[in-house]
């Protein structure tokens, strides 16, 4: 494996400062200044909130310029990080794959062509692109038609062999499987819209023509891979309560409940069983629209032979651009694809284990103590992930020296910015405070788990790296507590007078995670 080792000077400063504070929640390597003492008191007060009774909390704050630790509470404690795990995956991808890395999807002919007839198979080969839309498959089909192919005597072969056939991440819970944030991972897949939740469809349920009739159900993209079992009813009035669920082990989507006549459509994102077949179905329909007939059947999971001749190709956006929907929207599927892609590119094995090995070596080079953490997937959906907050801060401090840092930093959610692709998962948090458009950080949520790790510029212009990881609480949400700490950091100043008030800053209400939904985002408002 060839890669450039990180400059370690800054990371070393952080490690030394952190080691000096281990086990001492309010101590630093140097005597605290009056302003720092007030900051300690403020954060301590936030962490004393009754919502954290019986819970575990880890908070670390470091001045990235000097490496000085400004606050450390349980910084070396291993905690479940949820989607903060994506900090490791995304930085490893930027460094090891490179900001210009692209995913390629191509189509090849597996036999001779003559007078519009392809005597052989047509191969659709996936390169792992999680941003492939139905429109992209349509353009591939148009290229095939433009190449003069009108009839394929053989099969349509869907080649997903770039990655292994393990579709769901290690340790993911069975009841997450139908939800968009736990979609199956394949090297050949489809996303329904520009959130790029690959391996899902959007199911829309609109009222029927009158009360007593079945609602109208449609899918985006339209496809023949999933079957709708519509058991719902249109009612004259009353509360709408529509449930859209895919049955385990198959592609039957059951729609139940009721929808009021005259109401707008209800929508939900549903995962598919076997994304490779889903992609092949969408592509086969596109071929048909462009006048290309495939006489054979659809075959899944067979590799494209070296002798096949290229007909069409689609390249994804560069990785630096993919970071925006990935990090802003906390896209789990992107994290897992990047993990397998790292394994494929660096060791020739498109597996979780190979990818996680690459990530572990990278973050170790960046200064993280890999002996203190465990990473089991790329997204943070696994509850067996364990990462101390101090290690997040080490990574955050180290990557500032990288040439790709500015584009990666810009892809992090920005607090209080209502633009979806700027504020991302922080767009409804900390608005109207000193943290708004200042805090750039990765959110994370599972039931009983919350995290916020990233950067904030304090009132004196210093860039601080921080990590807040909260575990084992019973309340519905503790994100307001994270926000209070982030706002306090944004307001922090060494120039404060000795009489400055030790008040805990208020934070606007934050969205809650629905009980039992293991998610880093809940559509249409992610958490």
N, C-alpha and C positions, 0 to 999 in steps of 0.2 A: 504494500500500500504506500503510494507516494503522496505526501502532502507536506505543506510548510508548517513547521511548528510555530506556535504562537509566541510573541514576545511575552515573557513571564514577569517582567519587572513589576507591572501594576498588580498582577494577580498575586505576586509574592507579598506585596504590601498589604493586600486585603487578608491573605492567609495569616500573616503575622499579627495583624490587628485583631482578627477574629479569635485566634488562639489565645490572645491575652484576655479575652472576655469570656471564655468558655465557662459556663456554669454560674456566671455572675450577671444577673439581669440588668443591673444598673451601673455596671462598671465599664471603664474604657482603659486603654493602655496608658493614657495620660489622665491627670486629674481633670474632671469635667469642668467646663466653664459654667458661669451662671446660666447662660442661655441653654446650654446642654442639659443642665439640671432641670430647667423648666420643661424642656422637651421630654426628658425622662418622665417627669411627673404627669405630663399630658398623656403620653402613650400608656403609662401605667394605669391612669384613670380609665382610659378607653377599654383596656384589657380586663379591668375589674368589673365590667358590665355584667349584670346577672345572666345575660344570655350565654355567657361563656362559663357559667358555673359547671364544674365537672368536665369541661372541655379541655383541649390542649391548644396552646397558642405559641407560635414561633414568629418572632419579628426581628429583623436585622436591618440596620440602616448604615450605609458607608458613604463617606465623601470620596467620590471616584478620583479626584485629583490627588489626594494625599494618602488614600487607603485607610484613613482613620475611621474607626467604628464609632458612630454617634449613638447607637442604641443596639442592644443585644438582649433579647429575651428568648431563651431556649433555642438559640441559633443553631446548635449542633444536634437538636432532636430530630430524629427521622419522622417525617409526617407525610401523609398522603397528599400529593400536590394537585390532583385533578389536572386541568388543562395547563397549569404552569409548566407541566412536562414539555409542552410544545416549545419552550425556550431552548431546550437541549436539541430537539429534533430540527428546529428551523435554523439554528446557528450552524449545526453540523452540516445541514444541506447546503447552506450558502457557502461554506468553506470548502467542502469536499466535492460537491457537484458543480459549484460555481454559479454566480448570478445569471449567467447566460444559458444555463442548461435548459434544454427543451425535451419534451416527450413527443415521439413520432408515432403516428398511426398510419399504416400503409396497406395498399391492396396490390396483390400480385396474381399473375396468371400461371397456373400450374400445368399448362399444356400448350400445344400450337394453336395459333389464331389464323383464321382464313375467312375472308368475306363475312366478317361479323360474327363468326362462330368460334367460340373458345372450346376446344376439345380437351376438357380436363376440368380441374377444380379451380375455384376462385378463392383466394386466401385473403382474409381480413386479419391483419396482425396488429395487436395492441401493444403499445409501448408504455402503458401505465398512465396515460394522460387522464387526470381526473376532471378535466374541463371540457371533455368532448360533449357537444350538444347534438341534438337531432339535426340541426342545420349543418353541422360539420360532416355528419355522415351523408347528408344530402349532397354536399359539395364533392365528397369522395365518389359518390355514385355518378355524379355528373362527369367527373374526370374519366371514370370507366367508360361511360357512354361516349364521351368525346374521343376516346382512344379507338372507337369503332366496334366495341363489343356489343352484340345484340342478344346472343344466346350463349349460355354456359351449359354445356352438356353434363358436367359433373356437379359436385356439391359446393355449397358455400361453407368454407371451413373457417371457423372463428379461432384464431390462434392467440391464446392468452398465456403462452408458456414463458413469457419473460419473468413472471413471478410464479411462486408455487401455488398450490391449490388450497392452501389454508385461507379460508374466506373471512373468518372472524378472529379477532385478536385474542391472545392468551388471557384467560381470567375474566373475560367479559361475561356479565351475567345474562342468563337466558332470557329474562323478561325485557332486556333492552333491544333484543334482536329485531323487532318490527319497526323500531323508531329510526328516523333519518340519521341521527348522530351515531348509530352503530351499524351503518350499512356494510354489506359484504365488500371485501376488497378484491379486485381483479385487475389484471393488466389491460383488460378490454371492458369498457363500461360506458354508461351514459349519464349525464347530468341533466335535470329537467329545466334548469334556468341558470342565470349567471351568479347565483350563490354557489354554484358548482358542487351541490351535494350529490356526488356521483353514486350510482347504484340505487337511486330513488325515483319515484314518480310522484307527481302532484295529482291528487284525486280531488276533483271539484264536485260538490253535490248542490244542485239547484232545485228549487221547488218544482213540482209537477204543474200541469196546466190547471189543476183544481184540487180541492181537498179530497182525500181518499185515493189519490193516484200515487204511483211511485215517483220519487224525485228523479231528476235527470242527472246521471253520473257520467263524468268524462275524465280523461286522464291527459296529463301533459308530461312527456310527449305521448301522442296517440300510439298505441302499440298492441300487438297481439300476444305478448308474452304473459301479461297478467289478465286474469278473468275477474269480472265484477259480479258479486252475489249481492244484489240490491234487495234488502229486506226492509228498507226504511219507508216512511209514509209522509205524504204531504198533508198538513192539517190546516184548518181554517184560521186558527189562532193559537195562542199559548206559547210556551217556551220552546225554542229550538234546542234539540239535544241529539246531535248526530255523532255516531261513533264510526270510525273508519279503521279497520284492523286487517292485517294480512295474517292468514293462518300459518303457523310454523310448518316449515318443510315443503311449502308449495307457494304458488302464486295466485291463490284465490283471495281477493280482497272483499271482506264482508262489510257492507254498509247497513247499519241499524239505526233505530231511533226515529225522530220526527223533525220536520222542518216546516216552518210556517209559510203559507202561501204569500207571495209578494216579497219575501225576504231575499237578500243577496245570497250568493252561493257560499257554502261552507267549504273550506279547503284544508287538506293535511298532506304532509309528505310521508310516503310509505316506502320502506325498503323493498327491494325485489330479492327473490331467491334465485341465485345464480346470475350475476350481472353480465357474464359473457354471453349467455343466451339472449338477454335483453338487448345488448348491443347488436348482436347478429340479426335479431328481429327488426330493429329499427333500420339497420343498413339494408336488409333484404327488401323492406318496403320502399326505401329510397331508390333502390335499383329498379324496382317495378315502375315507379313514377317516371323514371328516366328511360323507360323502354328497354331495360335489360332483364331478360328472363333467365332464371336459374332453374334448370330442370331437375336437379338433384335435391337432396335434403340438406338441412343445416347440421353440421358436425362441429362439436365443441371440443376445444382443448388439444387440437393437433398442430404440431409445429409446421411452419412454412418451410418447404424444402429449399435448399440453396439454389436449385435450378429454376425456381419460380422467377418470372420476369415482372418487374415493377410496372404498374398501371396508374397508381394514384397515391398521393401522400398528403398528410396534414401534420404540420408542426404546431405544437402548443405555444402559448406565450412563454417568454423566458421566465426562469425561476424567480428572478427579482420581482417581476410583476405578479406572479402567482402568490408571493408572500402577502399581498394585500388581502385577497379573499381568505387566504389561509389563516392569517393572524387576526385580522380585523373581525372576522366572523367566527373564529375559533373552530375551523372546519376539521373535524376528526379524521375524515377520510383522506384529506390531503396529508395529514401527519403520517398516516399508516402507509400511504403510497410512497411518500418520501423515504420512510424507513426501509421499505423493500427495495426502492430504487438505489439507495445507498449500498445495500447488500449486493445488488446486481452489478452496479458499476465498479465497486471496489474489490469484490471477491468473486464475482460471477454467479452469485447465489441470491436470487430474489426472494429471500425469506426474512421473517421477523428476526430470527436469531442473528443472521449475518448483518442485517442493518443495525441492530442494537449494539453489536460488537463495534461497528464502525463509529456509532455515536459515542459509545463509551470511551474509545481511544481518543476521539476528537476532544471531548470535554476534559479528559485527563490532560491532554496537551495544553488546554486552556487554563489549567490550574485547579480544576475541581478534584477533590479527593474522591475518586470513584469507589474506594473501599468503604465509604460512609453512606452510599446510596444504592438503590436498586431501581432499574428502569425495565419495565416489562412490555411496554408498547410505545408507540410514537406520540399518541394523543393525550394520554392521561386517563383514559376510561377505565383502565385496570386499577383496582383497589390495592394491588400488591406493589404498585409504585411507591417508593419511599425516598424522599429527598429532603435533607435538612435545609432550612431557609438560608443559612450561611453559605451553602454551596451555590444556590441561585445567585446570590450577591457576588460571589467570586466570578462566576461566568459573566454576569452583567458588566462587571468592571473590566474584565479581560477583553471582551469583544469590541470595546470602544476603539481599540487600536487597529481594527480590521478595515481594509479598503471598502468593503461592502456594508459597513456599519450604518451609514446614513440611510440607505434604502431600506435596510432591515428595521432600523429604528422608526422610520416613517410608516412602516407597515404595522407597528404595534397600535392597539386602540388608543385614542386620545380622549381624555376625560371631558365630558360635557359638550362635545361637538356633535350636533344633531345629524350631520351628514353620515349616513350609514357606512360609507367606505372611508370615513376619516375617524369618527368616533367609535365605530364598531360596537363591541360589547360594552364599551364605557360611555356610549353616547347619551344615555339617560342618567349618568352618575356625575356628581360633583359640579353640575352646571351652576354658574354664578358664584363660584368660589375661587380662591387663589390657585386651586388645582386644575381648573378648567383650561383646556388646550395647553396644559403644562405636563400633567402626569401622562406618560406613555408607558403602558403596562399591560401585561398579559393577565387576563382573568382566569378563574377556574371554579367550577362548581360540580359537585356531586351531592347527593343527599348526605348531610352532616359534614361536608367538606367544602371549604371555600378558600380561595387564594387570590392574591394580587401581588405581582412581582414585576418591577420595572424601574423607571426613572422619574425623577421630579427635580426641577430646578428650584432651589430655595430662594428666599427673599434677597440673599446676598449674591445670587448668580451662580452658586455652586451646583454642579450636577450630582445629585445623590442617587445611589442605587439602593433599592429596598426590596425586601421580600416579606410578605405577610401570609402565613399559612395557618388556617384554623381548622381543627378537626374535632369530631365527636360532640358537637353541640346538638341540642334537640329542637331548638327553635327553627322556624321556617327559613330565616335568612340572617346572616351576620354581615352582609355587605356594607351596611351603614357604618359599622365599626371600622372596616377597612378604609372607607372613605374618610372618616374622621381622622385616622392616622395620616392618610395621604394629604389631607388639607393642612394638617399641622406641619407636615414636612415642607409643603409649598410655602407656608408662612414663616418658617424657621429663619431666624437671623441671629448671628453672633453679636449684632449691634443693639440688641434689645437692652433696655435699661433693667436694672436690678429690681425695679418695682413692677415689671411687666406682669400682667395677670396670668394665672395658671388655669385658664378656662379651657374646657374641651370644646373644640370647634363643632358646630352643628353641621350635619350633612343632609342633603335632600334624601327623600326616600329612594331606595333602590329596588329594582324588580326582584321578585321572589322566585325561587325554584319550586315548581310543583312537587309536592311530596311524592317520593317514589320514582321520580324521573331522573335518571342518572345522565345529566346533560351538562354541556358547557354552553348550550344555547337552547332556548325553547322558542320555536317559531310562533308568531312573527317577531317577538321581542326576545332576543337572547340574553342570557343572564351572566 
